[in-house]
Amino acid sequence: MQELPPLTLVKTWLEVVQQLEIPITIREKRRKLLTYYFGSIEQAKRYVQENDDYRKLVS
């Protein structure tokens, strides 16, 4: 099993993918990384939601 990137990095990649002012080539590279590690953007989002301890503490 491959090691997943740090949670903060995954959150940053998700933000980059959603920001239209960032060049499409950069967004596509991040989208490919997320898909490589998680299979889909939705799975990456789910991973962040389930593992973001700070969010759990604030809620």
N, C-alpha and C positions, 0 to 999 in steps of 0.2 A: 504494500500500500504506500502510495506517495504521501509525502508530508505536505500539508496545506500551508499556504502563505499566512503570515500574521494577520489577525483580524483587522487591524488598522489599515493594512495595505488593501485588503479586500474591500473595505468600506470606501477607501479612496478610489479604487478602480470602479466601483459602482457609481460613485459621484461623477467621475470623468465620463463614463459611458452616457450619462444623462445630460451632460452640459453641451448644448448645441454650439456654444462659442469656441469650444475646443476643436481643433482640426479633425476632420473625419478619420484621417489615417491613425491618429493617436487613439481616438475612440475605438476604432476597429481593432487595434492591437490589444487594448484592454479587454474588449469583448471576447477576443480569442483566448486570452489568458483565463478569463473567468469561465469560459466554456470548457477549456482544457481541464481546469481543476475541479469544476463543479457540475459540468454537463449542460448547464443553462444559467442564464441570468437569474431566473426565478429561484433556482437551487442555491445560488450564491446569496441572494437576499434572505432566504430561509436560514442559511448557515449563520449570517450576521445576526438575525433576530434571535436565534436560539443560543448564541454564544456571547452576546453583548451583555456582560455582567453589569456594566454601568447602567444600562437601560433598565435592567431588572431591579437595581437598587433604587432608582429614581421613581419607578412605577409604584 
